[in-house]
Amino acid sequence: MADTRQVGNLTIHFVGDNAAQLKGSFDSSYSGSQSFRSAMSETARSFRDIYVGSSLGDLKDQPGFNNAGFDPNSPFTQSTSGYGKASDAQTYFIVVTGKAHTLIQDGRSFVGSTDLVLVHEFLHPSQLIRDLTGSGVGVFSEANTQMREQTIAQELGKVPGIDFPDVIGTGTPYTVKLDSPGAQPYTVEPDDPTLSIDPIRFEDAFGHPFDGSDNDILLLKAALFDGSIDGWGNYVTPSGSDRYNAPFDSDNEKIVLSAGHSDRAVSIVQNGGIRQIKQVFNDGSRVNSQYDSDGRLQTEEDVFTNGISAVKYIDTKNTHPYNELDVSEDATGQVTAAQIQLDQNVIAAGGAIGQIFGSAIGNALAPNDPFQRIVTSTVAGLIGQKLLQTFTASLTLDARLRRQRLRRCLRAGRGPCRHRRDFLVPHRRARPRDGTDRLEWAIV
Ligand SMILES: [Zn+2]
C-alpha cells in the first residue's frame, strides 16, 4: 500500500518500508519552501508519476521500472545518498537511501541532510528540461541543481557556508561522501543532459512534421517548457554519439535535444540512425551536419561568428564525379570559394586535377550574369572532354527552380542567400548551336 501525494497532474508514490518517512520528509520541505513548491509544479507539467523508495528493491515492481535501466552495481547506486532516473517521458524513479553522508566542498565538510537529498533528486527532472530549453551558455546540470537545492535549503533554515555548502556564492559544486568506513567521495559525472522526444508529439501539437529548422526548434522548446510536449530525459556520456541518438530510448524515430559545456544540439533520428545534427556553440557559431541512410556524413554546413559559412558535401552514394565538394560564402551570401576532390577514376581520366576553382565560381555567380558565364577555358581544358561527359552524365536533378531561388535572393540583395540543401555542381547546358560543350555552375 503506497502513500501518495498529488501535485497537479503528477502523482508521487512513496513505496517500500520507509514510505511514510519519505512522505513526511517531502511534506515538511513542501510546506516550508516556496521554491520547492514551484519546482514541483514545474515538474508536474511534464511528469505523471514519480516513485520514491529507499532502495532499488523498493521500486522494482513499479510499472516501467525496468525501462529506467538502473545498474545496481554502478557507483551511482552504491556510493551516494540518492539518485534518480526516468523510465519514459512521464515516469521517474527516485531512491533516497537515508545513509549518513557528508557534503564536501573545497576541502570543507558539511553534514548531509536526507530531507535535502530528497529535494535534490526531485529537482533533477525539471533541471534537465531547463538545461535544454534555456538559452544560457555552458550547461553544468549538477551544479545548477545544487544551486536550486541551496535556495530551498535556505528557505528551510540552512545558512550557506555554515551548515550547507555555498554553491551559489563560490560556483563550486559539492561532492557526496557516505559516512561508512572506507567510503570514497562520489563526484557526480559531468554527463550531458539529453532529451528524447517522439516526433509524433511534435506533429500532433503543431500540425506539421518536425523539420529541424530554427523555427521548429523554437516551437519544440516552448512546448517542452510549458509541458504540452514531453520528452524522456537522461544524462549521457559526453564522448561518442550518445548525446545525438539517446540510446536509452529504444524508439527508432526521435528528436534529441542535448547540451554540453560548449554547445547545444538538436538531432533527428530516423529508422534508428542519426540523420541530422544541428549544433550551436557558446561563441554563436553553428554546425549543421546531415547523414545519409547508412549513417555516413553527407553534408556539413559551418556558420562562423563573422557570418561566413562553409558547406561540405560528401558524395557518399557515388552519384557525382567527386568525393567531396566544399563551398564557402560570405556574410552577404556570395560564393567566395569552392573546391572539389575528384574521384580517383575521374582523375585518372582527366589528369592530375585537384583544382581549387575559387574565383571561377565567384565569377559564375556574379549577380549581373549569374548563370550564363562559362567556367574559364583553363579549367574546362584541364577537365577535358572525357571528364565533361562524366560530369554531365552524373547530373540528374533539375536545378532550374533552385537556381531561380538563388538568383532572386541575390538580385534582391537580401543576403545571406542560404540554401542549406543546395550544392554547387558543374552543370552542362543543352548543347549550344555551335556544337561546343559548355560547363557552368548550377545549384542542385
Ligand atoms: Zn544531482
Boltz pocket constraint, residues with backbone or C-beta under 6 A from the ligand:
constraints:
  - pocket:
      binder: B
      contacts: [[A, 120], [A, 124], [A, 142], [A, 145], [A, 188]]
      max_distance: 6.0
